[in-house]
């Protein structure tokens, strides 16, 4: 049985989701930006957020200067317990350099998986 390229892409996405708990629900081009609609699960709850980055950031000159914009999609009623354990910077919009994306993701994972301090 052979798997087409779309099937291979889905298999990769499924494996990544299984390993990390990150689900990329959608990717859209809006103006000059790529917007990723994401859900990250963890012990403390599920964080829905969007990340956007300039779509010219793939070029080598723009790569180092590119900034991600993090936009939490939190509902105060639905996400009250999660909001209580998240650090302030994950409850509001922030931007950070592309080079810091792995550090940002590690902090998201830490916030969603470590037991809150009593």
C-alpha positions in Angstrom: 0.0 0.0 0.0 1.5 3.4 -1.0 0.7 6.6 0.8 0.4 9.8 -1.2 2.1 13.0 -0.2 -1.1 14.4 1.5 -1.3 11.1 3.5 2.4 11.4 4.5 1.9 15.0 5.6 -1.1 13.9 7.7 0.9 11.1 9.2 3.7 13.5 10.2 1.2 15.9 11.7 -0.4 13.1 13.7 2.9 11.9 15.0 4.0 15.4 16.0 0.6 15.8 17.8 0.9 12.5 19.6 4.5 13.3 20.8 3.9 16.9 21.8 0.2 17.4 22.4 0.3 20.3 19.9 -2.5 20.4 17.3 -2.2 22.9 14.5 -5.9 23.4 13.6 -5.4 25.7 10.7 -2.9 27.8 8.8 -4.1 30.9 6.9 -2.4 33.7 5.0 -3.8 37.0 6.2 -2.2 40.0 4.5 1.5 39.6 4.8 1.4 37.1 7.7 1.0 33.4 8.2 -1.4 32.7 11.1 -1.3 29.3 12.8 -4.4 28.3 14.9 -3.0 26.0 17.7 -4.2 24.0 20.6 -1.8 22.7 23.2 -2.9 20.2 25.8 -1.3 19.5 29.2 -2.1 18.3 32.7 -3.4 21.8 33.7 -5.7 22.2 30.7 -5.9 23.1 27.1 -4.5 26.3 25.7 -6.0 27.7 22.5 -3.8 30.3 20.8 -2.7 31.8 17.5 0.8 32.5 16.3 1.5 34.8 13.4 4.7 35.6 11.5 5.4 37.6 8.4 5.2 35.3 5.4 8.4 36.6 4.0 10.3 35.3 7.0 11.5 32.3 5.1 14.2 34.3 3.3 17.5 34.2 5.0 17.7 38.0 5.5 14.2 38.1 7.1 14.6 34.9 9.1 16.7 36.4 11.9 14.6 39.5 12.2 11.2 37.7 12.1 8.9 38.1 15.1 6.1 35.8 16.2 3.0 37.3 17.6 1.3 35.1 20.3 -2.4 35.7 20.6 -4.1 33.7 23.3 -7.7 32.6 22.6 -8.9 32.4 26.2 -12.5 32.7 27.3 -12.7 33.9 31.0 -15.6 31.7 31.8 -14.4 28.5 30.0 -10.7 28.9 30.9 -10.8 30.3 34.4 -8.9 27.4 36.0 -6.3 27.5 33.2 -5.9 31.3 33.4 -5.3 31.0 37.2 -2.2 28.8 36.6 -0.7 30.5 33.5 2.0 33.1 33.8 0.8 36.6 32.9 2.8 36.6 29.6 0.6 33.7 28.3 -2.6 35.4 29.1 -1.9 38.5 26.9 -0.6 39.1 23.4 3.2 39.1 23.2 5.8 39.0 20.5 9.1 37.3 20.4 12.0 36.7 18.0 11.7 33.6 15.8 15.0 32.5 17.3 13.2 32.2 20.7 10.3 30.0 19.4 11.7 26.8 21.1 12.1 28.7 24.4 8.6 30.0 24.1 7.2 26.5 23.4 9.2 25.1 26.4 7.6 27.7 28.7 4.1 26.9 27.3 4.7 23.2 28.0 6.1 23.9 31.5 3.0 26.1 32.3 0.6 23.4 31.1 2.3 20.5 32.7 3.8 21.5 36.1 1.7 21.4 39.2 0.7 25.0 40.2 2.4 26.3 43.3 0.0 26.4 46.2 
